[in-house]
Amino acid sequence: MKAIIVAGLVVVIGVMMAPSPTAAHHSFAAEFDADKPIELTGIVTKVEWVNPHVWFYINVQNDDGTTTNWGAEMGPPHGLQRRGWRRETLKIGDEVSVAGSLAKNGTPRLNARTITLTATSGRPGETLNTNSSQATTP
């Protein structure tokens, strides 16, 4: 009987000490630069509706004719849902304009503040708040 209690206690302590997904959560300032605002227009190529943040990716046409795939971080799924977002709000193939702040490390990523839908979404001109982790908008 003692062995069962000790084994159960070890399991409970082990679960309590295991790192949780929230331990990997980052602040806006750790990854993005509020002093480097950016606005991009592109075609949605992927949407990842996952915790701790929803990400979407757009292909953006560069001035030299090449295309860059940009990743854009939004708020958490539950925060977006409270603002009326659904998994289907952004669809692959939609053209969107996104305003946000660049990644500090120079990669093609940004923290999105707003997304403006174009004609391909069926709701042209609608601007959606992304529940950004940025405290204030520049």
Summary of the structure (lengths in Angstrom):
residues: 138
radius of gyration: 19.5
end to end distance: 62.8
largest distance: 73.4
contacts: 355
relative contact order: 0.20
helix: 24%
strand: 38%
